[in-house]
Amino acid sequence: MLHYNDRVAVGVSGGKDSLALLYIIKTILDEHHRSNLIAITIDEGIKGYRNESLQIVQDFCAKLKVENKILTYKDLFGTDMDEAMILRPSEKKMSSCSICGTFRRRALDIAAESVGANVVATAHNLDDQLQTFMINFLAGDVERIGWSFPEPVQYGNNNLKKIKPLAEIYEQEIVFYALQREIPFQSEECPYMNESIRTELRQFLNKLEKNSPGIKYNAYNSMIKISKGIKSSQKIGKANKCSNCGRDSTGNICSVCKIIDVLKFNGNK
Ligand code: SF4
């Protein structure tokens, strides 16, 4: 996933997965006497949730001697998550995490480009991947299932390579790793997290795993085959440019601009 002269931007939220990933990549680069690493933290603007993690990330980065760059939704998109939750129209299906996830992907791209990184590493684990697959499956969103194939992909305005080094690791194993390495991590939960069915799917899959050990890994392998098949049938690489912001988009207007337009329109009503 990584090559000799890569400059790696790691998305670091303050949770166990992203701090463990930062620690692992830092260790690998140190072994090879490389220091082309930067931690990117995105502040979504969620009152009472982000402050704890920002401090944890800053302290951990200082300990590892890794630069930490913080970007906010407010600066990038003119709104933050708390505002977006008030501005979103009730008649449209706009869940907190779908708004937040769309903004975060864009924010990470912008941050990585701004620091000259050519690789963006995110800490999605096997459980995250499987839950996302199930959410898209249950929503009938087949196109998105194709996007979940976790091979390193190069995309976007600056040809950034996107990698998910923890994609095959159980969430529980990462918790053990973080505890064993004494990596501090955020305990506060996002107040919007229970809006989506992710939490229910998480509990359901963990219950299955408890009774049938290995079942999540089997399901993950099925997910990979299905998403690979769908991805190969999609016209990847022929992205349009968003007529509003000029960034890559599958349609005329990218998903970030669409969300901002809906929020603005609803806010001006
Ligand atoms: Fe954003 Fe959802 Fe995560 Fe909260 S739980 S930070 S709303 S993606």
Residues whose N, C-alpha, C, O or C-beta is under 5 A from the ligand:
A	BS01	SF4	S96 C97 C100 G101 C190 Y192 M193
